[in-house]
Amino acid sequence: MRLTFSLLFALFPVAVQAAVVGMNPPAPPLTIERIATLPAEQQPAWRDYLVRSERSLATDARFYAEEIKSAGLKEPLVPPHGGGLKIDHNAPWYGTEEARRVAENLVSFQTPAGGWNKNTDMTVGPRRTGERSGYEAGYIGTFDNDATITPLRFLAHTITASRSPATNSTIRAAFLHGLDYVFAAQFPNGGWPQVWPLEGGYHDMVTFNDGAMVNILTLLQDIAAGRDEFSFVPKELRARAAASFARGLDCILATQIVTAGRRTVWCQQHDPLTLAPTSARNYEMPAQAAGESAGIALFLMTLPTPDGAVVTAVKSAASWFEKTVLHDVQFKPTGDGTGRHLNPVPGATPLWPRYSEIGSDRPLFGDRDKTIHDSVEEISKERRDGYAWYGDTPKRALEHFAAWRKMHGAN
């Protein structure tokens, strides 16, 4: 599928105030009614996907409800907030008792569906009976904030380094269950939602935000190649990972935004059925997203043998980064108590707006009331100070592109 979009805010009712250029529409969830609008030949796969998601959601909920009841609790226990899980140890460390302890903690926090929650310190101790599988409310696994993918990598390191058959058996089973979770969560068109089983709203969207889909594809690429800590993965699962990776790559290429016949970049989220750019939180509108797009471009440039479609996608993204860069400005507090502002600073690191309007490339800024503005000065101080409205990740992508284009004829 190749998408062409007219000016983004033809979709929005324009507000009366001059400072407001549009209103952010909610992301439509994946429903049986929406699936019914697809071509007949596409509907069975999507209906099956939705049924599997609903069954898995019910299984997760029933498991925790029964645990809470058996423990005599009125409310679930809450694990500690935090991250705490890093993949930066040397290889021998993963064979230590400490690594095995952490791995066993991870196994205890795995949801019945096979995923992991986010923003939870799972290094402290194992999950208690009646405790949520994550600090975040609910029990659903997610790919957000490195959840699920980082635990899988940690378990793989531990499996490879451990010499204990008993340890390997338990941890290996959890890893394989988690890999099945990744396969199960993939949409029929190759994308992944932020949360699975689906819970509705923007969590159902194909998600590039915070590198979610790139993290999944990088994991699958490593598994398919049987690299290092993934050498234990059975051949048939490595082949399945390769096929899943290929479908995911196709989805990336299909979601690249095309305007006036030219490819640009990507949105943070895309509708799973139409692949159109869509919204997330109230202040995150359908738009070209510089940071996530830079991450996608950097990922595409790691592919060892990119075909013509990949080369075109990267070259187009680089052209857009070059077109939309801001020089000699910084987004920072001014020291007068009024919060952060975009100020002239000669020689400052190049910046890009987090969001740019599809069609015009003008910067866009959202507020909690769903209003969309074309000046960061017009949004509330709380949102102006509490969100990364500018970033420099495309700078790194362009630096890589300078060498990459010579290797792949992308001049």
C-alpha positions as CSV (number, residue, x, y, z in Angstrom):
1,M,0.0,0.0,0.0
2,R,1.3,3.5,-0.9
3,L,-0.4,6.4,0.8
4,T,-0.8,10.0,-0.4
5,F,-2.0,12.6,2.0
6,S,-3.5,16.0,1.3
7,L,-3.0,18.9,3.7
8,L,-3.4,17.4,7.2
9,F,-5.8,19.9,8.7
10,A,-8.4,19.5,6.0
11,L,-9.3,16.7,8.4
12,F,-9.8,19.0,11.3
13,P,-12.5,21.6,12.1
14,V,-10.6,24.9,12.4
15,A,-11.2,26.6,15.7
16,V,-12.3,30.2,16.0
17,Q,-9.2,31.4,17.9
18,A,-6.4,32.7,15.7
19,A,-3.9,30.9,17.8
20,V,-5.5,27.5,17.2
21,V,-4.9,25.8,13.8
22,G,-6.8,22.6,14.4
23,M,-8.2,20.1,16.9
24,N,-6.6,16.7,17.5
25,P,-9.0,13.9,16.5
26,P,-9.0,10.6,18.5
27,A,-7.3,7.5,17.1
28,P,-10.0,5.0,16.0
29,P,-9.5,1.6,17.7
30,L,-9.4,-1.6,15.9
31,T,-12.9,-3.0,15.9
32,I,-15.0,-5.6,14.1
33,E,-17.0,-2.9,12.5
34,R,-14.0,-1.3,11.0
35,I,-12.6,-4.6,9.8
36,A,-16.0,-5.1,8.0
37,T,-15.1,-2.1,5.7
38,L,-12.0,-3.9,4.4
39,P,-11.9,-5.8,1.1
40,A,-13.5,-9.2,1.7
41,E,-10.2,-11.1,1.1
42,Q,-8.5,-9.2,3.9
43,Q,-11.2,-9.5,6.6
44,P,-10.6,-13.1,7.8
45,A,-7.0,-12.5,8.9
46,W,-8.0,-9.3,10.8
47,R,-11.0,-11.0,12.4
48,D,-8.8,-13.8,13.6
49,Y,-6.3,-11.3,15.0
50,L,-9.0,-9.5,16.9
51,V,-10.5,-12.7,18.3
52,R,-7.1,-13.9,19.5
53,S,-6.5,-10.5,21.2
54,E,-9.8,-10.6,23.0
55,R,-9.2,-14.2,24.2
56,S,-5.8,-13.3,25.4
57,L,-7.1,-10.2,27.2
58,A,-9.7,-12.2,29.0
59,T,-7.2,-14.9,30.0
60,D,-4.8,-12.3,31.4
61,A,-7.7,-10.6,33.4
62,R,-9.0,-13.9,34.7
63,F,-5.6,-15.0,35.9
64,Y,-4.9,-11.9,38.0
65,A,-8.5,-11.8,39.3
66,E,-8.2,-15.3,40.6
67,E,-4.8,-14.6,42.1
68,I,-6.1,-11.6,44.0
69,K,-9.1,-13.5,45.3
70,S,-7.0,-16.4,46.4
71,A,-4.6,-14.0,48.3
72,G,-7.6,-12.4,50.1
73,L,-6.8,-9.0,48.6
74,K,-9.3,-6.3,47.7
75,E,-6.8,-4.5,45.4
76,P,-3.7,-5.9,43.6
77,L,-0.3,-5.2,45.1
78,V,1.8,-2.7,43.2
79,P,5.5,-3.4,42.3
80,P,8.2,-0.7,42.5
81,H,8.4,2.0,39.9
82,G,11.5,2.2,37.8
83,G,13.5,0.7,35.0
84,G,16.4,-1.1,36.5
85,L,17.0,-3.5,33.6
86,K,20.0,-2.9,31.5
87,I,21.7,-4.9,28.7
88,D,25.2,-3.5,29.2
89,H,26.9,-6.2,31.2
90,N,29.8,-8.2,29.8
91,A,29.0,-11.8,28.6
92,P,30.4,-13.7,31.6
93,W,28.2,-11.7,34.0
94,Y,25.1,-13.3,32.6
95,G,26.3,-16.6,34.0
96,T,26.5,-15.4,37.6
97,E,24.0,-16.0,40.4
98,E,23.0,-12.4,40.3
99,A,22.0,-12.6,36.6
100,R,20.1,-15.8,37.2
101,R,18.2,-14.1,40.1
102,V,17.2,-11.2,37.9
103,A,16.2,-13.5,35.1
104,E,14.0,-15.5,37.5
105,N,12.4,-12.2,38.6
106,L,11.6,-11.4,35.0
107,V,10.0,-14.8,34.5
108,S,7.7,-14.1,37.5
109,F,6.6,-10.8,36.0
110,Q,5.8,-12.2,32.6
111,T,2.1,-11.8,31.8
112,P,0.1,-14.9,30.9
113,A,0.0,-13.6,27.3
114,G,3.8,-13.6,27.3
115,G,4.8,-9.9,27.4
116,W,6.0,-7.5,30.1
117,N,4.8,-4.3,31.5
118,K,6.8,-1.0,31.6
119,N,8.2,1.4,34.1
120,T,8.7,-1.4,36.7
121,D,11.8,-2.3,38.6
122,M,11.9,-6.1,38.3
123,T,15.4,-6.4,39.7
124,V,14.3,-6.0,43.3
125,G,12.5,-9.3,43.7
126,P,10.1,-11.8,42.2
127,R,6.4,-10.9,41.7
128,R,4.3,-11.6,44.7
129,T,1.0,-13.4,44.6
130,G,-1.7,-10.9,43.8
131,E,0.8,-8.3,42.5
132,R,0.4,-6.6,39.2
133,S,2.9,-7.6,36.5
134,G,3.8,-4.0,36.2
135,Y,3.8,-0.6,38.0
136,E,1.4,0.7,35.3
137,A,-2.3,0.1,35.9
138,G,-3.5,-3.0,34.3
139,Y,-1.7,-6.2,33.5
140,I,-1.2,-5.9,29.7
141,G,2.1,-6.4,28.1
142,T,3.6,-3.6,26.0
143,F,6.4,-2.7,23.6
144,D,6.5,0.9,24.9
145,N,9.6,2.2,26.8
146,D,11.7,-0.9,25.8
147,A,9.2,-3.2,27.6
148,T,9.1,-6.9,26.5
149,I,12.1,-6.5,24.1
150,T,14.7,-5.7,26.8
151,P,13.5,-8.6,29.0
152,L,13.7,-11.0,26.1
153,R,17.3,-9.9,25.4
154,F,18.2,-10.3,29.0
155,L,16.8,-13.8,29.2
156,A,18.6,-14.7,26.0
157,H,21.9,-13.6,27.4
158,T,21.3,-15.6,30.6
159,I,20.3,-18.7,28.7
160,T,23.5,-18.6,26.6
161,A,25.7,-17.9,29.6
162,S,24.2,-20.4,32.0
163,R,25.4,-24.0,32.4
164,S,22.5,-25.1,34.6
165,P,19.9,-27.3,32.7
166,A,17.2,-26.5,35.3
167,T,17.7,-22.7,35.0
168,N,17.8,-22.9,31.2
169,S,14.6,-24.9,31.1
170,T,12.6,-22.3,33.0
171,I,14.1,-19.3,31.5
172,R,14.1,-20.8,28.0
173,A,10.4,-21.5,28.3
174,A,9.8,-17.9,29.3
175,F,11.9,-16.6,26.4
176,L,10.1,-18.8,23.8
177,H,6.7,-17.7,25.3
178,G,7.8,-14.1,24.9
179,L,8.8,-14.7,21.3
180,D,5.4,-16.2,20.6
181,Y,4.0,-13.0,22.2
182,V,5.9,-10.9,19.6
183,F,4.6,-13.1,16.8
184,A,1.0,-13.0,18.1
185,A,1.0,-9.2,18.4
186,Q,2.0,-8.6,14.8
187,F,-0.7,-7.2,12.7
188,P,-1.6,-9.0,9.4
189,N,0.0,-6.1,7.5
190,G,3.3,-6.4,9.4
191,G,3.0,-3.7,12.0
192,W,2.9,-3.9,15.8
193,P,0.6,-2.1,18.3
194,Q,2.0,-0.4,21.3
195,V,0.1,-2.7,23.6
196,W,-1.1,-6.3,23.2
197,P,-3.6,-7.8,23.8
198,L,-5.3,-4.7,22.4
199,E,-6.9,-2.3,24.9
200,G,-8.4,0.3,22.5
201,G,-7.6,3.9,21.4
202,Y,-4.2,4.9,20.2
203,H,-2.6,1.8,21.9
204,D,-4.0,-0.1,18.9
205,M,-2.1,1.8,16.4
206,V,1.0,0.7,14.5
207,T,3.6,2.3,16.8
208,F,6.9,3.9,15.9
209,N,6.8,6.1,19.1
210,D,9.8,5.7,21.4
211,G,11.4,3.2,18.9
212,A,8.8,0.5,19.6
213,M,8.7,-1.1,16.2
214,V,12.3,-0.6,15.4
215,N,13.2,-2.3,18.7
216,I,11.1,-5.3,17.7
217,L,12.6,-5.6,14.3
218,T,16.1,-5.3,15.6
219,L,15.4,-8.2,18.0
220,L,13.9,-10.3,15.2
221,Q,16.8,-9.6,12.9
222,D,19.3,-10.8,15.5
223,I,17.2,-13.9,16.3
224,A,16.9,-14.7,12.6
225,A,20.6,-14.5,12.2
226,G,21.2,-16.7,15.3
227,R,23.7,-14.0,16.5
228,D,25.6,-14.5,19.7
229,E,23.1,-14.9,22.6
230,F,20.4,-16.1,20.2
231,S,22.3,-19.1,18.9
232,F,20.1,-21.4,21.1
233,V,16.9,-20.4,19.2
234,P,15.6,-23.4,17.2
235,K,16.0,-23.2,13.4
236,E,12.3,-23.1,12.7
237,L,11.8,-20.1,15.1
238,R,14.7,-18.3,13.5
239,A,13.0,-18.8,10.1
240,R,9.7,-17.5,11.5
241,A,11.6,-14.5,13.0
242,A,13.0,-13.8,9.5
243,A,9.5,-13.9,7.9
244,S,8.1,-11.7,10.6
245,F,11.0,-9.2,10.1
246,A,10.3,-9.1,6.4
247,R,6.7,-8.3,6.9
248,G,7.6,-5.6,9.4
249,L,10.0,-4.0,7.0
250,D,7.3,-3.9,4.3
251,C,5.0,-2.1,6.8
252,I,7.7,0.5,7.4
253,L,8.0,1.2,3.7
254,A,4.2,1.3,3.3
255,T,3.7,3.8,6.0
256,Q,6.2,6.4,4.8
257,I,4.1,9.5,4.2
258,V,3.8,10.7,0.6
259,T,2.7,14.2,-0.2
260,A,2.6,15.8,-3.6
261,G,4.1,12.6,-5.0
262,R,7.1,12.7,-2.8
263,R,8.1,10.5,0.1
264,T,8.8,12.4,3.4
265,V,9.0,10.6,6.8
266,W,6.7,8.9,9.3
267,C,4.1,9.7,11.9
268,Q,4.5,8.4,15.5
269,Q,1.5,6.2,15.0
270,H,-0.3,4.9,11.9
271,D,-3.8,3.4,11.7
272,P,-3.5,-0.4,11.6
273,L,-6.1,-0.8,8.9
274,T,-5.5,2.2,6.6
275,L,-1.9,2.9,7.6
276,A,-2.8,6.6,7.6
277,P,-1.0,8.9,10.2
278,T,-3.1,9.1,13.4
279,S,-3.0,10.7,16.8
280,A,-2.0,9.4,20.2
281,R,-2.4,11.5,23.4
282,N,-4.3,14.7,23.3
283,Y,-1.3,16.8,22.4
284,E,0.2,14.3,19.9
285,M,-1.4,14.9,16.5
286,P,-1.2,13.1,13.2
287,A,2.0,14.7,11.8
288,Q,5.5,14.0,10.5
289,A,7.5,13.0,13.5
290,A,11.2,14.0,13.2
291,G,12.6,11.9,16.1
292,E,10.9,8.7,15.4
293,S,11.6,9.1,11.6
294,A,15.3,9.6,12.3
295,G,15.2,6.3,14.3
296,I,13.6,4.5,11.4
297,A,16.1,5.9,9.0
298,L,19.0,4.9,11.2
299,F,17.5,1.4,11.4
300,L,17.1,1.1,7.6
301,M,20.7,2.2,7.2
302,T,21.8,-0.9,9.2
303,L,20.4,-3.3,6.7
304,P,23.3,-5.1,5.1
305,T,21.7,-5.4,1.6
306,P,19.1,-2.7,1.2
307,D,17.0,-3.0,-1.9
308,G,15.8,-0.1,-4.1
309,A,12.7,0.6,-2.0
310,V,14.8,0.9,1.2
311,V,17.4,3.2,-0.5
312,T,14.6,5.4,-1.8
313,A,13.0,5.5,1.7
314,V,16.2,6.6,3.4
315,K,17.1,9.1,0.7
316,S,13.7,10.7,0.9
317,A,13.8,10.9,4.7
318,A,17.3,12.5,4.5
319,S,16.0,15.1,2.0
320,W,13.2,15.9,4.4
321,F,15.5,16.3,7.3
322,E,17.7,18.7,5.3
323,K,14.6,20.7,4.3
324,T,13.1,21.1,7.8
325,V,16.2,21.7,9.9
326,L,16.4,24.8,12.2
327,H,19.7,26.5,12.7
328,D,21.0,28.9,15.4
329,V,18.2,28.3,17.9
330,Q,17.8,26.6,21.2
331,F,14.6,25.5,23.1
332,K,15.4,26.2,26.8
333,P,14.4,28.2,29.8
334,T,15.1,31.9,29.7
335,G,15.7,32.3,33.4
336,D,12.8,34.7,34.0
337,G,10.4,32.1,35.3
338,T,8.3,31.9,32.1
339,G,9.5,28.5,31.1
340,R,11.1,27.2,27.9
341,H,11.2,29.3,24.7
342,L,12.7,29.0,21.3
343,N,15.5,31.5,21.3
344,P,18.2,32.6,18.8
345,V,21.6,31.2,19.7
346,P,24.2,31.5,16.9
347,G,26.1,28.2,16.4
348,A,23.7,26.1,18.3
349,T,23.2,22.4,17.5
350,P,20.7,22.0,14.6
351,L,17.1,21.3,15.8
352,W,14.0,19.8,14.3
353,P,10.4,20.4,15.6
354,R,9.0,17.2,17.0
355,Y,5.9,17.5,14.8
356,S,5.5,19.0,11.3
357,E,2.3,19.4,9.4
358,I,1.8,17.0,6.5
359,G,1.9,19.0,3.3
360,S,3.3,22.3,4.5
361,D,6.0,21.1,7.0
362,R,5.2,23.9,9.4
363,P,5.9,23.0,13.0
364,L,2.9,21.9,15.1
365,F,2.4,21.9,18.9
366,G,-0.4,20.3,20.9
367,D,-2.0,21.0,24.3
368,R,-3.9,18.8,26.7
369,D,-7.3,20.3,25.5
370,K,-6.6,18.8,22.0
371,T,-5.9,22.2,20.5
372,I,-3.2,22.3,17.9
373,H,-1.0,25.4,17.4
374,D,1.7,26.5,15.0
375,S,3.8,28.2,17.7
376,V,5.2,26.7,20.8
377,E,4.6,30.0,22.5
378,E,0.8,29.5,22.2
379,I,0.5,26.3,24.2
380,S,0.2,26.1,28.0
381,K,3.4,26.5,30.1
382,E,2.8,23.0,31.6
383,R,3.0,21.4,28.1
384,R,5.7,23.8,26.8
385,D,8.0,22.8,29.7
386,G,6.8,19.2,30.1
387,Y,7.4,17.8,26.6
388,A,10.2,17.5,24.1
389,W,9.0,19.8,21.3
390,Y,12.4,20.0,19.6
391,G,15.1,17.4,19.1
392,D,18.4,16.7,17.3
393,T,18.2,13.0,16.4
394,P,17.9,13.7,12.7
395,K,21.4,15.2,12.9
396,R,22.8,11.8,13.7
397,A,20.8,10.2,10.9
398,L,22.2,12.8,8.4
399,E,25.7,12.1,9.6
400,H,25.2,8.4,9.0
401,F,23.6,9.1,5.6
402,A,26.6,11.0,4.4
403,A,28.7,7.8,4.4
404,W,25.8,5.4,3.6
405,R,24.7,7.1,0.4
406,K,28.2,6.5,-1.1
407,M,27.9,2.8,-0.4
408,H,24.4,2.4,-1.8
409,G,24.3,4.8,-4.7
410,A,21.9,7.1,-3.1
411,N,23.4,10.3,-4.6
